[in-house]
Amino acid sequence: MTATTLPAFTPLENSLWVTLCARALDYRSARPILGDAAADRIVRTLDYDYRSLTIDPNMRVSAALRAKKLDEVTAGFIARHPDAVVLDLGAGLDTRHTRIEVPDTVDWYDVDLPAVAAARERLVPARPHAHVIGADVRTEDWLTAVPTDRPALVVADGLMGFLTKPELVALWNRLISHFPGGELVFNSYSRSVVWLTRHTPGTRSVADLIRFPGMDDPREPERWNPRLRLVREILLSREPEVAEFPWVWRLYHRLAARSLTWSRRGTVVLHYRF
């Protein structure tokens, strides 16, 4: 089979490979956390050397587990709101729409930069009521294509780190104003995680792209918009799937789980309602 070659991406667009390849490697592992067959298929289809990313076992399982938690929140919201609008921001080549049951009554929008959106349309099979928007989420005009009269879930895996704090605050406020109500779920970056991202071999490819300074208080976004309320802080070190991690990282996360401060130095998923 001839491999598919994509046009050259910018460094920011190239950041999608880290999470995509981590999910593919999770699928190939003996004890998958997420089991994302579509991610593995896409990586095998493309002419891309994921080995250059030096994804270590902890990055692999952490990326898979945070995706699983984002999937769980998304599935729960859809179960409560079968007429919902879902926005997956910075979607890259993620296939969340195919990992969970999405009824045809839900309008789903995968949003990413135009070149990435074009790649999605080549590589990710089209599904009913699933739309792709090619846009920079920092701009305002792309939201005009999204309905305003239905409950919405906004999900973002990895996006937060690539925005400055003012850009992130402005984005959340635009989204909250656009919908009558809904929920917001994303993986957060503490200050220590930002530091590690800039100094860990596996994330060195995106280190220069990190703009967010880090956030240690999960209630800080409540001060950005009066409608925003924290539902849950999901500390991945305390989640049951840690039992499936390689033994070294299983031990590390079980020790980290004993301390709130230490748990927040790892992967955290934040879930809000507005």
N, C-alpha and C positions, 0 to 999 in steps of 0.2 A: 504494500500500500504506500502510495506517495504521500509524504508529509505535507501538510499545509503550511505555507509560509505567510506570515502577516507582514504588513508594512512596518517600517521602523517606528517604534514608539518613542515618545519623549521619556525622560527619567521618571516623571510623575506617572505617566501611563504604564510604564514598565513595572511599577510597584504592584500591579495585580498578580504578578507571577509568584510572589512570596506566599500569599495565602492560597492561591490555586494549587501550586505544587505541594504545599503542606497538606492540603486536603487529599490530593492524589496519593501522596506517600502514606497517609493514614489509611486509605482504602487498601493499599498493598500490604499493610502490616498484618501480623498474625492476629492482633486483637484490635480491630478498628474501633475508634470512638464514634465517628460520624458515618463512615461507610458510604462515601460519596462516589458512586460509580461513574457519574457524569464527569466529575473533575478528572478522574483517571483517564477516561476516554478522550477528553479534550487535550490533556497533556500528551497522550500517546499520538494524537492526530497531528499535533503541531511540531514544527521543526524548531524545538527549543531545548536547550541543555539545562535542565533544572539543577544539575549537580553544581553548577557555578554559584548557586545561591547558598550552599553549605547549610542546609536546613537540618538542625540537630533534633534529636528525639523529643526534647522538651518543647521546642517550637512546633513540631509536628502535632503532638497531642494537644497542646494548648490552643493552636489555631482550630483544630477539629472540635474541641470541646466548646470553645466560645461560639463557633458556628452552630453547634447543636443547641446551645442555650438560646441563641437568637431565634433559631427555628422553633423552639418550644414556645417562646413568647408569641411569635407570629402565629403559630397554629392555634394557640389559645384565644388570641384576639379574633381570628377568623371564625372560630367556633361560636363566639359570642356575638359576632357581627358579620353574618354571611353576606351582607350587602356592602362590605367595607371597600375602601381604597387602600392599597398597600404601596408604599414607595420604598424601594430598596436603593439607597443612595450610595454612590461609589460602588456599584454592583460588580464591576469588573467582568469576569467570566464566571461568576458564581451562579449556581443553579438552584437557589433556594426554592424557587417556584416549583421545581420538579421533586424536591425532597419531601414536601408536605402536601397534604390534600387541599387543593384550592378549588372551590366550586366556581362554576362559570358566572356566578353572580358577583364575584369579586373582580374589580379592575386592579390589575397589578402593573406597576411602572418600575422598570429597571432603568436607573439614571446613572450615566457616566459621561466622561468626556467624549466628544464626537467620534474620534478614532476608535476608542474602545467600544462604543455603542455599535459602530459598523462591524467590528470584529464579533460582537455578540450575535448580530444578525446572521453572520456566516456560520457560526459554530454552535449556537444554542438553538435547538428546535423551537419553532414558534408554537405557542399554545393559545387556546381561546382566551380572550380578554387580557392577554399579556402584551404590554407595550414597552417599547424601548425609546428612551429620550436621550439624545446626544446633546449634552449641555454641561457647562461648568456650573455646579450648584451654587457658586458664589454670586452668580448673576440672578436677576429677578424674573426675566421673561419666560423661562421654561415652565414655571408653575401655571401659566395660563392654560396649558393643555390638560390640567388635572382637575377633576370635578371638585366642587366646593361644598356640596350639600350632603355629604355622607361621612360617617365616622372613618377615621384614617389611622393607619399604623405606619410610622416612619421607622425603618430599620437601617442601620449603618454598621458595617463590619470593616473597621480599619480607617474610616474616613476622618475621624476626629483628629488624628495626629497630623494630618496634612493641611489643616486650617489654623490660622491664627485664632486667638481667643475672640477678638472682635468679629471675625468672619463667622465663627461658629455661633456666637450669640445672635448675630444678625440672621443667620440661616434658620436657627430654631425659632426665632420670633416670627419670621415670614411664614414658616410652616404652621405654627400655632394659630396665626391670624387667618390662614387660608381655610381652615377646617372648623366645623362646629364643635368638634371634640375628637379625642382619640388618644393614642399612646405613642411613646417614643422609646426605642430601645437601641442601645449601641454599646460597643466596647470602649471603656474609658482608659485613659493613660494617666497614671500617677506621675509625679515628678521623678520618682526613682525608675519607673518603667521607661520614661523618655530618656533618662540617662543610659539605661541598659541598651535601649534600641540603638543609641549612637555608639555603643562600645562593644556590642556582641557581633561576632563574625556573621551569623546568619541573617542579621538585619542591617548589615553595613551597606547593602545596596540601596536602602531607603533612608539611611541616617541623615543625609544632607537635605532630605525633603521634609523632615519633621519640623512643623511650625508651632504646634501647640506646646505651651510651657509645662503642661501637666496639671492635674487636678486631684487633690487628696481628699476633699470633702464631697461626698456624693450629693449633699444637699445644696451645694453651690449653685447648680442650675436653677433651683427654685427662686434664687434672687435675680435671675436673668429675666424671668417672666412670671407674673403673679398667678397665671393659670397652671403652671407646671408644678406637679407634686410627685415626689419619689414614691414608687410602688415597692421596689425591691432593689437592693444591692446584691448582685449574685457574685459571690467570691468563688472563683473556680477551684481554689485549693480546698474548699469545703463541700464540693459537689461529689456525689457518689461515684461518678465515672472515674475519679482519681484511682480507684481500685484497679482499673484496667491499664494504668500507665506502666511503663518500664520500671523495674523495681527501684532504681536509683531516684527517679523523679517521683515515684509514688511515695517513697520515704520523705523526700524533700517537702512535698506538698502536704503530707500529713503533719509534719512538724510545723510548717507555715500556718496550717489551719488553726493551730492553738493560739495564735496571736492575730487580732484584728489588724494591727499595723502591718505585720508581716504579710498577711493575706492580701492586703491592698497593694503590696509591692509586686504582686503577680497580676494575672489577667482578671479583670473585673468587667462584668456586664451590668449596665445601669438601665433600669426600666422605670419610666415615668408615665403619668397620665396627665392629660390637659383637657 
